[in-house]
Amino acid sequence: MVSLANRGGIMSWTTLISARELAAHLQDPDWIVLDCRNELTSPLAGRQAFAAGHIPTAQYVEPDVDMSDKSPGPNGEFRGRHPLPTRDAFIATLRRLGVHPHSQVVTYDAQGSMFAARLWWMLRWVGHEAVAVLDGGLQAWTELGHPLSSDAPARPAGSIVEKPSLCKTVAAADLLATSSRVVLDARAPDRFRGENETLDPVGGHIPGARNRFFKDNLDASGRFKPAAELRAQFSALLDAPEHAVMQCGSGVTACHNLLAMEVAGLSGAALYPGSWSEWCADPKRPVATGAA
C-alpha cells in the first residue's frame, strides 16, 4: 500500500507512511513533518490542538491561510471556500517551513487525513514527489505510545523550487464545456443529494456527478484500505482515471480521493479546486439534487 520511489539512490515515500516508519526517521534533518489539523466550522481549533501537543519536530500549516488564498478572482468572482494560492505563494510557504528539493515531507491531521491529503496534493502540484500522508493520522502515532511535544521548532529557510506539476486541475468552464469527464464528488451522501447543507448556500451536486464519500477510503481504524480494495471500488465508478475529475465542497476532501486512487495505482485524475462552493455560487450553472 505504501509507495516508495527511488530518487538517485534515496528511497522516498510518495503516498502513505506508517507511524512506525515515521518514528524511525523523525530525527533525520532531511525530513519535514507538517501538522495541518483543522475544523471546517472552527478555524482556530487546529492551531490550538497543535499548541497542546503535536508530533515532535512538526510545524503547523494552517489550511485557511497557508493552503488557500481567499481573494476573489480577476473579475471579482467567488472562487470557492478554499481556493488555491498561487504557486509562487505556496513555494514561499514551503521555504518558510524549511523544505528543500531533497526533503521528505510527511503530512498529518486528526480528521481522517482530509487536510493532510490536500497538503500532499499541493506539494505534488508544485512538483515535489517526496511527500506522504501519515496513515491513520495523529491517532496512529499515539497508539504506538510515541510522545507529543508542545515545542514550536523553527527551521532555516528551505530552497525548494517549483517543478513541473505532478497533477492536473480543471476549471468550472472545462466541466461546462464537455460531458466526457466522470466527476466524483467526495462529500457525504446527504450533502451530495442536496440535503442537510450547512456549509454552502445551495444544496445539490454537479449534474452527472457520482458520489464517492471520502471516508469510504478508510477502514475502521482510520487507515486507508488496501490498494486492491480501493482499486476495485474506484474502478466500479470510472473506467479511465485520466478522464476523471475529483471535487467536493471546497477542494479539500477531493484530494483524499486522489490520494486513495494513487494508492490504488489509478493515477491521472484531475482536481476541480473550486468544487461545489464555487460551482453553486453562479446561478447560471446547473444544479442537480437527489441520488445520482
N, C-alpha and C positions, 0 to 999 in steps of 0.2 A: 504493500500500500504506500510506503514512504518512498518517494522518488529521490534518487541521487543522480547528480551529474558530475562528470569529471572535467574540471577546469584546469588544464595544464598540470595534471597530476594531483590536484587538490579536489577532494570529494565535497560536493555541495548538496545541501538539502533544498529541494525546489518545490515541494508541495506541503508535506506534513513532516513533523518531527515529534518524537515521543519525549515525555518529560525525562525519562532516563537518559536519552541521548543528549538532551539539552544540559542536564546536570553534569555530564561528563566533559562538556566543552565550555561551561559557564565562565571560567576564568581565562579563556582564550581571548587575547586582546583584539583578534580579528572578528569576534562575534559581537553583534549588536542585538540586544533584546529590547523590544518595544511593546509597551503596555498600552492598549487602546480601549480599555474598558469605558463603557458609556451606557446611559439610559436615554432612549429617544424622548421620553417625557420629562427627564430631569438632567439637563446638560452638565450640571456640576457634580453629579454623582460619581462619575468616573474618576475625576481628579481627586475627589475626597477619598475614594476607595484606594487609589494609588498611594496617597499620603499615609493612609492607615497601614498599608502593608503590600509589598509587591515582590516579585522575583528579584533577588539581588542582582545588581548591575543594570536593571531595567530603567528605561527612560519613558516618560509619559508622552503619548501622542494624542492630541485632542481631536476627535473626529469632526466636530463642528468648526474647528479652526485650522488645524494642520492638514486635514484631509478634504476640505471643502473651501469653496470661495462663493459666498452667497450674494455677491454683487450681481446686478441684473445683466442681461445680455446687451449687445451693442445697440439695440433699439428699445432698451428698457424692459424687455420681456422677462418674465419669471422663468428661471432655468431649473426649477425644482428645489427640493429641500436640502439636498446635499450635492450641488453641482461641483464638478471637478475644478481644482485650481489650475492655473497654467502649469505647464511642465517646468518652466523656469522657477516658479514659486515653490513647487514641490521639491525640486532639486535643492533649492536653498534650505528648505526644511530638513532634508536628509543630511546635508552638510553640517547643519547646526547640531544634528544628532550624532555626528561623528562617522557617518557612513562613507566608506571608500569603495572604489570599484571592486576590490577583492573581499569586501566584508561579507560574512554570512549573517543575514538578518533573520531573526525569529520574532514573529508577532504573536500576541495572545490577548485574550479578553476573558470575561466570565459570563458571556452572553451566547454561548454555543458557537463561538468563533465568528459571529456575524461581522463585527468590526475588524477583527483580525484578518478575515478573508478580504475585506475591502482594502486594507493596507497592503496585504500580499499582492492583490491585483494591481494596485497603484505602483508598487515598485517594479512589477513586470511592465507596466505601462510606460515607464521611463527606461526600460531596457535592462533592469537588474534581475538576473536569473536566480541568484543565490538567496532566495527568501523562502521561508517555510512558516507554516502556522503550527503552533503548539497544539497537538492533537489532544482534545479534552480540556484545553484551557487551563486556567489557574487551578481548577479543582484537581486536574491530573497531577499537577505539581505538588499540591499539599497532600494528596492521597498517599504519596510516596514518603511523606514525612520531611520533605525539604523545607527549609526555613523561608520566611518572608523578611523583608527589610523595609525600614522606613527612611533609609538614606536616599538622597536625590543626587546621584552622581552627575558630574559634568565631564564631557569628553572633549578633547581637542577637535577642532573643526575637521570634517571629512573632506574628501576630494572627489566624491562621486561626480560623474559627468553623464549627461543624457546620451543614451544609445538608442538605436532603432527599437521601436516598441515591440514587445513580445505578445501583444494582444491587440484586439480591434474594438472600435466603437462605432456606433451608428447614431444618427440624429433622428428626431421625430419625422423630419421631411423624408428621410430614407424609408421609414416604415410606411408612410403615406403613399410613397411612390411605387411600391411593389408589394405584391401579396405572396411572393415566392419564399419569404423567410418564415421559419417557425419561431414564434415568440413564446418563451416560457416565463411565466410570472411567478416570482418566488414568495409572494405574500401568502398569508393564511387563507384557507379556502373561503371563509366567510367574507373577508375583505375582497377577494377576487370576485365573488358573486355580487358584490355591492352592498353587503350587509355589515352592520357594526363598524362603519368607517368613522374613525375618530381623529385621524392624522391629516387627511386631505379633505377639501371642501366638496368633492364629488365622489360618489361610490361607483364601483364597477371596474371594468378592465378594457384593454385594447381589443377591439373586435378581432376574433380569430385566435387570440392568445390561448395558451394552455396553462394549466396551473401545476406548478411543482413547488410545493411548500419547502422552504429551505431546511426546516427542521427534520424533514424526511430523509435528509442526508446522514443523519446521526443515529447511532444505536442508543440503547437505554442508558449507557454510561456517559453519553455526551461526546463520544468519539465518532469519527467518520466510519461509516460502514465499509466492509471490504470492497476492494476495487471491482471484483466481478459482480457483486450485488448492485453497486452503483451503475455499472455499465449496463446491466440488464434493465434497470429501472429507467435510465435516461434513453436507452435505445428504443424502449416502448413508446416514447414520446416524440422522438425525432429520428430521421434517417441519416442525415448528414450534419455533423456538428458545425461545419464551416458555413452552413446556411441558416444557423440558428442564432437567435438574439435573446439574451437574458435581460430581464427587467424585474423591477419590484416596486416599492413605493417611492424610493429616492435614490436608487443606485447603490445601495449598501448590501442587502441580502442577496441581490442578484449575483454578486461576486462569490457568495457562498456556493451557489450552483455552479459557477465557473470553476471554482476550486474542486468541487466534487467531480466535475466532468474531467478535469485534468488528472485527478487521482485515478479515474476510471479509464484513462487513456483515450478520452474523447476530446481532443484539442480542436481549437479553431473557431469556437463560438464567439460572438461579439457581445459587448455590453451597450445597452441604451442608458447612458448615465442619468439623464433627466427622469426617466422612468415615469410611473403613474402621476407623481406630483407635478411634473412638468406637463405631461400629456393633457391632464384634465383641466389645466389652467386656461387652455384655449378652447372656448366653447365651439369653435369651428371643427375641432377634432371629434370623430365619432366615439361613442361610448357604448359598451355592451354590459349587460348585467345577467345574473343567473349563471348556471354551470356552463362550461364550455361545450 
